[in-house]
Amino acid sequence: MFVLIAGGGLTASELARSLLAQGHQVHVVDWRREVLARLHRELPTEAVFEGSPNDPWVLERAGITTAQVLAACLPSDAENLALCFVARQRYAVPRTIACINDPRSAWLFDARFHVDVALNQAEILASLIGQEMSLGDMVTLLKLKRGRYSLVSEPVAAGARAVGVALKDLALPPDCVIAAILRKGDLVIPRGKTAFEPGDEVLAIVDAEAAADLARLFEAVPAAPRSEPG
Amino acid sequence: MNVVIVGCGRMGSTLAFKLHQAGHAVTVVDSNGPSFRNLHPEFRGRTVEGEVLAEDTLRRAAVDQADGLAAVTNSDSVNAVVAHVARVVFRVPKVVVRNYDPRWLALHEAFGHEVVSSTGWGASQVEDLLTAGGR
């Protein structure tokens, strides 16, 4: 795939490196001298284009007419919006992705400006930090459906409610599926009879609201641990 | 006429006072409060301070009730985006955009905006005066 990235900030250059490693064609456009110097250290010369991403001539030279994806990662929300609009309107770029710098302008990042996907980094980080604080050892690996569901990983603590309990007997929250258990480095496909052991790493897909209920099953019970022989 | 002016630099403040003198109800929006000092002391319109791309700012400026909006900040991208929001979201009947950097002109055209290019227009005026008379 051919991806054109406007703006060579740290997020954008990380994206460029990972796309290049996956074998995609990537062009990055930036106008700032110090950013260009860093891009040239990190990326192959043919991937770096110098000039203003507001300038149609620069965009055309960087290949916007044949780009399959435009990623607008500029430090100004107005520029990201304008660029996505122009990319679709003037150059018929099939897919546009834009970063949101200021959450106050997030309401504009949609079809009205031809933005297909908007990434609100402040919101993602804030919600991740909020979850990390409330859900103890549970780690969110992946967000699905704009954050409505998550793939999470949760270690099973010694003395947790779930220890020794078979999956079929575990009172799981309704919108939750145990996808896999990592036990001593091996993958265990969970069946109804599979019982949980301390030190297991549970991978689950869970509804945002049920995450806390799920976490409670695998955390150490604070007072008077209840043992349930399986 | 209810007119909203976004950007209170030299152009925005001059335009605001002209429209005010002509009897229009003028609201000036700028993200930077001290910019309102550019306004003429006898200007009697409304001023709204806030991020110009924030929904709350545009609602406080009553863009939804405006008959006209002029986007005249010194950022072409901000002008283009605010003007598009005024047309598409708030259905403002008359919207005019200031083009600041001539390289941006084509992009304003992609939005279909009505554009005033102050730099380009100024340059042509100077050119006409310099080359007039054939000396």
Interface residues (C-beta under 8 A of the other chain):
Chain A: S52 N54 D55 P56 W57 S76 D77 A78 E79 L81 A82 F85 V86 Q89 R90 D102 R104 S105 W107 L108 R112 F113
Chain B: E51 L53 A54 E55 D56 S75 D76 S77 V78 A80 V81 V82 H84 V85 V88 V89 D101 R103 W104 A106 L107 A110 F111
